[in-house]
Amino acid sequence: MRLNDALRKAQTLGLDLVEVAPTANPPVCKIVDFGKFRYDISKHSKDKKPGSSKLKEVKFRVNIDEHDYLTKVRHAEEFLDRGNKVRVQLQFRGREMAHQELGGNRPEDRRSQYHHDPGAFASEPPETKIRSAENS
């Protein structure tokens, strides 16, 4: 569409002709309300601003299946891509508590598989959380 035709059509609709991609050949324009267009751009840029780094937690069980493990790793990588920190927690339940040596080094061994900055991981000493059933 020619520039004059596009301007005329935008005026008849009561909207503005906005250049969206000036580097494209030919340049790409849209017929939109310019105020709304600027508002949408500002909202889009606010979403991209890095906020405060939040701590996200990913929990693993000792005998986790490889596919489930990879899914949780993929989620952890997404958190890291968004600029968050990730805490990896290894859960023991029931009889697993008696054999904690089976899963004790697993998160540290797997940490080298991450392609991200190792400083993004929360540097906290491993904790042992014991769940006990109490009679009420």
C-alpha positions in Angstrom: 0.0 0.0 0.0 1.3 3.4 -0.8 2.1 5.9 1.9 -0.5 8.5 0.8 -3.2 5.8 0.7 -2.3 4.5 4.1 -2.4 8.0 5.6 -5.7 8.7 4.0 -7.2 5.4 5.3 -5.9 6.2 8.8 -7.4 9.7 8.8 -10.8 8.3 7.7 -10.7 5.8 10.5 -9.6 8.5 13.0 -6.4 6.6 13.9 -2.7 7.1 13.3 -0.2 5.5 10.9 2.6 4.2 13.1 5.9 2.8 11.7 6.5 -0.5 13.5 9.6 -1.9 11.8 11.6 0.8 10.1 14.5 -1.4 9.3 12.4 -3.9 7.3 12.4 -3.6 3.5 9.8 -2.2 2.8 9.2 -0.5 6.2 6.2 -2.0 8.2 3.4 0.4 9.4 0.2 -0.1 11.4 -2.9 1.9 11.6 -3.5 2.2 15.4 -4.4 4.7 18.1 -1.0 6.2 18.9 -1.8 6.7 22.6 -2.7 3.1 23.0 0.4 2.0 21.0 2.7 4.0 23.3 0.9 2.6 26.4 1.3 -1.0 25.2 5.0 -0.4 24.5 5.5 1.1 28.0 3.7 -1.9 29.6 5.9 -4.3 27.5 9.1 -2.5 28.7 7.9 -2.6 32.3 7.6 -6.4 32.1 11.1 -6.7 30.9 12.6 -4.6 33.7 14.5 -6.8 36.1 12.9 -6.5 39.5 14.4 -7.6 42.7 15.9 -11.1 42.5 13.5 -13.5 44.0 14.4 -16.8 45.6 12.6 -19.8 43.9 12.7 -23.3 45.3 12.8 -26.6 43.5 12.2 -29.7 45.5 13.6 -33.1 44.6 12.9 -36.5 46.1 15.7 -39.1 46.5 14.4 -41.6 44.0 13.1 -39.1 41.4 12.7 -40.4 37.8 15.0 -39.0 35.2 12.2 -37.3 33.2 10.8 -35.7 36.3 14.3 -34.6 37.2 14.8 -33.0 33.8 11.4 -31.2 34.0 12.4 -29.7 37.4 15.8 -28.7 36.0 14.1 -27.0 33.1 11.9 -25.0 35.5 15.0 -24.1 37.5 16.7 -22.9 34.3 13.6 -20.8 33.4 13.8 -19.2 36.9 17.5 -18.4 36.3 16.8 -16.9 32.9 14.3 -14.5 34.5 17.0 -13.4 36.9 15.8 -15.2 40.0 17.9 -17.3 42.4 17.2 -21.0 42.8 17.3 -23.1 46.0 17.5 -26.8 45.4 16.0 -28.9 48.2 16.3 -32.6 48.5 13.3 -34.2 50.4 13.5 -37.4 52.4 10.3 -39.0 53.7 9.7 -42.0 55.9 12.3 -44.7 55.5 14.4 -42.5 53.3 15.3 -40.6 56.4 17.3 -43.6 57.6 19.4 -43.7 54.3 20.2 -40.0 53.7 23.6 -40.9 52.4 21.9 -42.2 49.2 20.9 -38.7 48.2 23.3 -36.5 50.2 25.6 -35.4 47.4 23.2 -35.5 44.5 22.3 -31.8 44.2 26.0 -30.8 44.3 26.9 -33.4 41.7 24.1 -32.3 39.4 24.8 -28.6 39.9 27.7 -28.8 37.4 25.1 -29.8 34.7 23.5 -26.3 34.9 24.6 -24.0 32.1 24.1 -20.9 34.2 26.2 -18.9 36.6 26.8 -21.0 39.7 26.6 -17.8 41.8 22.9 -17.8 41.0 22.3 -20.7 43.3 21.4 -19.8 46.9 24.5 -20.6 49.0 23.0 -22.0 52.1 24.2 -25.1 53.9 22.1 -28.2 53.5 19.4 -28.6 56.0 17.6 -31.7 57.2 14.0 -31.2 57.8 12.4 -33.9 59.9 8.7 -34.5 59.8 7.2 -36.2 62.8 3.6 -37.2 63.3 2.4 -36.0 66.6 -0.7 -37.3 68.4 -3.1 -34.5 69.1 
